[in-house]
Amino acid sequence: MSKVTRIEEGRMNQATESDLEPRRFKVFTDKNLDKIEHLSKLDEQTVFEMKVVSSVLPFRVNEYMINDVIDWEKVPNDPLYQLTFPQRDMLPPELYEEMAELHRRGADKKEIKTKARELREALNPHPAGQKEMNLPKDDDGEVIDGLQHKYNETVLFFPSNGQTCHSYCTFCFRWAQFVGDQEFKIASDDAAKMQSYLLSNKQISDLLLTGGDPMIMKTRKLREYLEPLTTEAFDHIQTIRIGTKALSFWPYRFVTDKDADDVLALFRELVASGKHVAVMAHYNHWQEMQTDIAHEAIRRVRETGAEIRCQGPLLKNINDDPEVWSRMWNEQVRLGMIPYYMFVERDTGAKAYFEVPLVRAWEIYQQAMQKVSGLGRTARGPSMSAGPGKVEIQGVTEVKGEKVIVLRFIQGRNPDWVNRPFFAKYDPEATWLDQLQPAFGEKEFFFDAEYRQMCEDARTFLEGKKLV
């Protein structure tokens, strides 16, 4: 039984010293699946299927998740088990069978690795044009590694030391970062180039450190990237965001790890310099917030003056229930965090296992919102982070006798698109933007022609640089 059973209805028991003692970080991957004691209680076929799927999609889980968060009495239906352990249907049937056959006949590692690379190419490893269209350039027109710049105000930086996680989410849209293939990876350890780009682009107000998980890094490395931003030259950088699942997957990072106090001190320094520090916490289920150590980590981060904004995708088999979302949002507000986004599962990796039709996603969002106070209604969504931008499903209605889905851009490659409503034909099966058709007899959506040109310009640039 996991420790979450000690905490009922979102009420936290008083943490004891033993709950908050330092803990050794111990991780399991596909290479030592057989060392996870709990898996010995599962049937051989289930474990075999895990090995097959984890040959293609990344698998990594730590001992805290196994022993303190997953409720093994509810496996395979426990949401955190589904979140971290591979399941057969996470691969399309034909891809699963191709890899399973290699395992059945005892193929060597080289053959399995070659087949895995082939199968990954079929899983859309880099959705929404992130390897073609979000590429910032230096003054000489050369692409800067490790940066993504899709929206005017916000730049993403992928620090090389942060391109892994304390555990991997089975749905992760950045799964290609973690399979050991350098051609799939976006990363850089060049802090100077990142800082130079920020200096050259004064319209940028937000820097987002992402991965992977930047909180896997030691504080001294994190400081190299962030401390220079406290100087006057970077006054235009108002917000520093850190995308992390450490508050869920390894809260000890902020409490008892050797440099836990150091990272909190860095947060305080950034806040004191006038920066808005936002820890972008990824939560997928209220169960992730129920241990004493998780509560203490949240308390310590908030004490620095940093705020915690919570986001995560809507996922079949994990949280496709309005009760889960309303309870999660209410718990986040109770703990002093800010519900921020409900995302739609992206069109990559194990999408077919997790995707929820857009109409159903909106229904879940609407029903969950009915059960939270105004402080919980800060969560936006359901939102698709698609090629043209972040598109929110606003609802279903009828206009002039036609049933339609109402959408709008929360963010767009062209800022003029933002907050413009548009309409798609009602389709109860569609799960992504490119499956929707314009309503009212229109041939295309208002942004389609301009977006096609953007794609063409990006391809032309890459061909000129011989990058495609």
C-alpha positions in Angstrom: 0.0 0.0 0.0 1.4 3.4 -0.9 1.7 6.3 1.5 -1.1 8.2 -0.2 -3.6 6.1 1.7 -2.4 7.9 4.9 -3.8 11.2 3.6 -7.6 11.4 2.9 -9.7 14.0 1.3 -6.7 16.2 0.6 -5.9 16.7 4.3 -2.2 16.5 5.2 -1.1 14.7 8.3 1.6 16.4 10.3 4.9 15.4 8.7 7.3 13.5 11.0 11.1 13.8 10.9 11.3 10.3 9.4 9.1 11.4 6.5 11.5 14.2 5.6 14.8 12.4 6.1 17.4 12.5 3.2 16.8 9.8 0.7 19.1 8.2 -1.8 17.9 8.6 -5.4 17.5 5.2 -6.9 16.3 4.8 -10.5 15.2 1.9 -12.7 15.2 1.8 -16.5 14.5 -0.9 -19.2 17.9 -2.3 -18.4 17.0 -3.4 -14.9 13.2 -3.9 -15.0 13.7 -7.3 -13.3 15.1 -5.5 -10.2 11.7 -3.9 -9.4 10.2 -6.1 -6.8 6.6 -5.1 -7.3 6.8 -6.4 -10.9 7.3 -10.0 -9.6 3.6 -9.9 -8.7 2.6 -9.3 -12.3 2.2 -12.0 -14.9 5.1 -12.8 -17.2 3.3 -11.5 -20.3 2.7 -8.1 -18.8 6.4 -7.8 -17.9 7.4 -8.9 -21.4 5.2 -6.3 -22.9 6.9 -3.7 -20.8 10.2 -4.8 -22.1 9.0 -4.5 -25.7 7.5 -1.1 -25.4 10.5 0.3 -23.4 12.7 -0.8 -26.2 11.1 1.9 -28.3 9.8 4.6 -25.9 11.9 5.8 -22.9 11.3 4.2 -19.5 12.7 5.5 -16.2 11.1 5.4 -12.7 12.5 6.1 -9.3 12.1 4.3 -6.1 10.1 7.1 -4.5 7.4 6.8 -7.2 7.3 3.0 -6.9 7.1 2.8 -3.1 5.4 6.0 -2.0 3.1 7.2 -4.8 1.9 4.2 -6.9 -0.9 2.2 -5.2 0.0 -1.3 -6.2 -3.3 -2.7 -5.0 -4.9 -0.8 -7.8 -2.5 -1.8 -10.6 -3.0 -1.8 -13.6 -5.6 0.9 -13.1 -3.6 3.1 -10.7 -3.1 6.4 -12.6 0.5 6.8 -11.5 1.4 3.3 -12.6 -0.1 4.2 -16.0 1.9 7.4 -15.9 5.3 5.8 -15.4 5.1 2.1 -16.6 4.9 1.1 -20.3 1.7 -0.6 -21.5 1.4 -2.7 -24.6 -1.1 -0.4 -26.3 1.2 2.5 -26.1 2.6 1.3 -29.4 0.5 0.8 -32.5 -0.2 -3.0 -32.9 1.9 -3.4 -36.0 4.9 -1.5 -34.4 4.5 -3.6 -31.2 4.6 -6.8 -33.1 7.7 -5.9 -35.1 9.6 -5.2 -31.9 8.1 -8.1 -29.9 9.2 -10.6 -32.6 12.8 -9.5 -32.1 12.5 -10.1 -28.3 10.9 -13.4 -28.8 13.8 -14.8 -30.9 16.4 -13.2 -28.6 17.8 -10.6 -31.1 21.0 -8.9 -30.1 21.1 -5.3 -28.7 22.3 -3.8 -32.0 19.4 -5.3 -34.0 16.9 -4.1 -31.4 18.4 -0.6 -31.4 18.2 -0.4 -35.2 14.6 -1.5 -35.2 13.8 0.9 -32.4 15.1 3.9 -34.4 13.1 2.9 -37.4 9.9 2.6 -35.3 10.4 5.9 -33.5 10.4 7.7 -36.9 6.8 6.6 -37.3 5.8 8.2 -34.0 6.2 11.8 -35.0 9.2 12.5 -32.6 9.2 16.2 -33.1 5.6 17.6 -33.3 4.4 21.1 -34.2 7.5 21.9 -36.3 9.9 22.3 -33.4 12.9 21.1 -35.4 12.0 23.1 -38.4 10.2 26.3 -37.5 11.2 27.4 -34.0 14.9 27.9 -34.7 16.4 31.1 -33.5 19.4 32.5 -35.4 22.5 34.5 -34.4 23.6 37.7 -36.1 25.2 35.7 -38.9 22.0 33.8 -39.6 23.3 30.6 -38.0 20.9 28.4 -36.0 21.5 28.5 -32.2 21.5 25.0 -30.7 19.4 24.4 -27.7 16.9 27.2 -28.1 13.3 27.3 -29.4 11.6 30.6 -30.2 8.0 30.1 -31.3 6.3 33.1 -29.7 7.7 36.6 -29.7 7.8 37.1 -25.9 9.0 33.6 -24.9 12.2 31.7 -25.5 12.7 28.0 -24.5 16.2 26.9 -23.5 17.1 23.2 -23.2 20.2 23.0 -21.0 22.2 19.9 -21.8 22.5 18.9 -18.1 18.8 18.9 -17.8 17.8 16.5 -20.6 16.7 13.7 -18.4 14.1 13.4 -15.6 13.7 11.9 -12.2 11.1 9.6 -13.8 9.6 9.6 -17.3 6.0 10.2 -18.1 4.6 7.6 -20.5 2.7 10.3 -22.4 5.7 12.7 -22.7 5.7 14.8 -25.9 9.4 15.3 -25.5 10.1 11.5 -25.4 12.5 11.8 -28.3 14.9 13.7 -26.0 15.5 10.6 -23.9 16.1 7.7 -26.3 19.9 8.3 -26.6 19.7 9.5 -30.2 21.6 12.8 -30.7 19.7 13.5 -33.9 16.5 13.6 -32.0 17.8 15.8 -29.1 17.5 19.6 -28.6 20.1 20.7 -26.1 23.0 23.1 -25.4 25.4 23.8 -22.5 26.4 27.2 -24.0 25.0 29.7 -21.5 26.8 32.6 -23.2 25.0 32.0 -26.5 21.7 31.8 -24.8 22.4 35.0 -22.9 23.6 36.8 -26.0 20.4 35.9 -27.9 18.4 37.3 -25.1 20.4 40.5 -25.2 19.9 40.9 -28.9 16.1 40.4 -28.7 14.6 43.0 -26.4 11.1 41.9 -27.2 11.7 38.7 -25.2 10.2 39.0 -21.7 10.1 35.3 -20.6 12.8 32.6 -20.5 11.6 29.1 -20.0 14.2 26.4 -19.0 12.8 23.1 -20.1 13.9 19.6 -21.0 13.8 17.0 -19.8 13.8 18.6 -16.4 16.1 21.5 -15.4 15.7 20.5 -11.7 17.7 17.3 -12.4 20.8 19.7 -12.6 22.9 20.7 -9.7 22.3 24.2 -8.5 25.8 25.4 -9.4 25.0 24.6 -13.1 21.6 26.1 -12.9 23.2 29.3 -11.5 25.5 29.6 -14.5 22.5 30.0 -16.8 20.4 32.2 -14.5 22.5 34.3 -12.3 23.8 36.6 -15.1 20.1 37.5 -15.8 19.9 39.5 -12.6 22.1 42.3 -14.1 20.7 45.5 -15.5 21.4 44.4 -19.1 18.7 41.8 -18.8 16.0 44.0 -17.3 13.7 43.2 -20.3 13.6 39.6 -19.1 10.8 39.9 -16.6 10.0 36.2 -16.0 12.1 33.1 -15.5 10.1 29.9 -15.8 11.4 26.5 -14.9 9.5 23.6 -16.3 9.7 20.7 -13.8 8.0 17.6 -12.5 10.4 17.4 -9.5 7.6 18.5 -7.1 5.8 15.3 -8.1 8.5 12.9 -9.1 11.3 13.8 -6.6 10.2 16.5 -4.0 13.4 15.7 -2.1 15.1 18.0 -4.6 13.8 21.0 -2.6 13.9 19.5 0.9 16.8 17.1 1.7 19.0 16.8 -1.4 22.5 18.1 -0.7 22.0 21.4 -2.6 18.2 21.8 -1.9 18.9 24.9 0.2 21.2 26.2 -2.6 18.5 26.0 -5.2 16.0 27.8 -2.9 18.6 30.5 -2.2 19.0 30.9 -6.0 15.2 31.4 -6.3 15.3 34.0 -3.6 18.2 35.9 -5.3 16.3 35.9 -8.6 13.1 37.2 -6.9 15.1 39.8 -5.0 16.6 41.1 -8.3 13.1 41.8 -9.5 12.5 38.7 -11.6 9.2 36.9 -11.6 10.2 33.3 -10.9 7.5 30.8 -12.0 8.0 27.1 -11.3 5.9 25.4 -14.0 4.9 22.3 -12.2 3.6 19.3 -14.2 0.8 17.5 -12.4 -1.5 14.9 -13.9 -3.4 13.6 -10.9 -4.2 14.7 -7.3 -2.4 11.5 -6.1 0.9 13.2 -6.9 0.4 15.8 -4.2 -0.5 13.6 -1.3 2.8 12.7 0.4 4.2 14.7 3.3 7.5 15.3 1.4 5.5 16.7 -1.6 3.7 19.2 0.7 7.0 20.3 2.3 8.6 20.8 -1.1 5.7 23.0 -2.2 5.9 25.0 1.0 9.6 25.6 0.7 9.4 26.7 -2.9 6.6 29.1 -2.2 8.6 30.5 0.8 11.2 31.8 -1.6 8.8 34.2 -3.4 8.6 32.0 -6.4 5.1 31.0 -7.5 4.1 27.6 -8.7 1.8 27.3 -11.7 0.4 23.8 -12.5 -0.2 22.3 -15.9 -0.7 19.0 -17.5 -2.5 17.2 -20.3 -5.9 15.4 -20.3 -5.1 11.7 -20.6 -7.2 8.7 -21.2 -6.4 5.9 -18.6 -5.1 8.6 -16.1 -7.3 11.6 -15.6 -10.1 11.6 -18.2 -12.7 12.4 -15.4 -13.9 15.8 -14.3 -13.8 14.6 -10.7 -10.0 14.1 -10.9 -9.5 17.5 -12.4 -11.7 19.4 -9.9 -10.1 17.6 -7.0 -6.6 18.3 -8.4 -7.3 22.0 -9.0 -8.9 22.4 -5.5 -5.9 20.8 -3.9 -3.5 23.0 -5.8 -5.3 26.1 -4.7 -5.4 24.8 -1.1 -1.6 24.3 -1.2 -1.1 27.8 -2.6 -0.4 26.9 -6.2 -2.0 28.3 -9.3 -3.9 26.1 -11.8 -2.6 27.1 -15.2 -3.3 24.8 -18.1 -5.2 21.7 -19.1 -3.5 20.6 -22.3 -4.7 18.2 -25.1 -2.4 15.2 -25.5 0.0 16.0 -28.4 0.2 14.1 -31.6 3.4 12.2 -30.9 4.6 9.0 -29.2 1.9 7.1 -27.4 -0.8 9.5 -28.4 -3.3 6.8 -29.4 -3.2 5.3 -25.9 -3.9 8.6 -24.2 -5.9 10.8 -26.6 -9.4 12.0 -25.8 -11.7 13.5 -28.4 -11.7 17.3 -28.3 -15.4 17.6 -27.6 -15.1 15.2 -24.7 -12.1 17.1 -23.4 -14.1 20.3 -23.4 -16.9 18.5 -21.5 -14.5 17.3 -18.9 -13.0 20.8 -18.5 -16.5 22.4 -18.3 -17.7 19.9 -15.7 -14.6 20.2 -13.6 -14.8 24.0 -13.6 -18.2 23.8 -12.1 -16.7 22.4 -8.9 -14.0 24.8 -8.2 -14.0 28.3 -6.8 -12.9 31.4 -8.7 -9.3 30.9 -7.6 -9.3 27.5 -9.4 -10.7 28.9 -12.6 -7.4 30.3 -13.6 -6.7 27.0 -15.5 -7.1 27.5 -19.2 -8.0 24.8 -21.7 -8.4 22.4 -23.2 -5.5 23.7 -25.2 -3.7 22.2 -28.2 0.0 23.2 -28.6 -0.2 22.8 -32.3 2.0 24.0 -35.2 0.2 27.4 -35.6 0.0 28.1 -31.9 -1.9 27.3 -28.7 -5.5 26.7 -29.7 -8.2 26.5 -27.0 -11.5 24.6 -27.4 -14.0 27.1 -26.0 -17.1 25.0 -26.4 -19.8 23.5 -28.7 -22.7 25.6 -29.9 -25.1 26.1 -32.9 -24.8 28.9 -35.3 -27.4 29.4 -38.0 -28.5 25.8 -37.7 -25.0 24.4 -37.9 -23.5 22.6 -34.9 -19.9 23.9 -34.4 -16.8 23.7 -32.2 -15.7 27.2 -31.1 -11.9 27.7 -30.9 -9.5 30.6 -30.3 -5.7 31.1 -30.3 -4.2 31.7 -26.8 -0.9 32.1 -28.5 0.0 32.2 -32.2 3.0 32.3 -34.5 1.5 35.5 -35.7 0.4 37.6 -32.7 -2.5 39.0 -34.7 -4.1 35.5 -34.5 -4.4 35.7 -30.7 -7.9 35.7 -29.2 -9.5 35.5 -32.6 -12.4 33.1 -32.4 -13.0 30.6 -35.3 -15.3 27.7 -35.9 -14.9 24.1 -36.9 -17.5 21.6 -38.0 -18.8 19.5 -35.1 -16.8 16.3 -35.0 -17.1 14.2 -31.8 -14.1 12.0 -32.9 -11.5 14.6 -33.7 -8.5 14.6 -31.3 -6.3 17.3 -32.9 -6.4 20.5 -34.8 -5.5 19.0 -38.2 -8.5 16.7 -38.0 -11.0 19.5 -37.8 -12.7 21.0 -40.8 -13.8 24.7 -41.1 -17.5 25.4 -40.5 -20.0 27.3 -42.7 -18.6 26.0 -46.0 -15.3 27.7 -45.7 -12.4 26.0 -47.5 -9.8 26.7 -44.8 -9.3 28.4 -41.4 -8.3 32.0 -41.4 -4.7 31.3 -40.5 -4.1 28.4 -42.9 -2.6 30.2 -45.9 -0.2 32.3 -43.8 0.9 29.2 -41.8 1.6 27.3 -45.0 3.8 30.1 -46.1 5.6 30.0 -42.8 6.2 26.3 -43.2 7.5 26.8 -46.7 9.9 29.6 -45.6 11.3 27.3 -42.9 11.9 24.5 -45.3 13.6 26.8 -47.8 15.9 28.1 -45.0 16.8 24.6 -43.9 17.5 23.4 -47.4 19.8 26.4 -47.9 21.7 25.5 -44.8 21.6 21.8 -45.8 19.8 21.0 -42.5 17.2 18.8 -44.1 
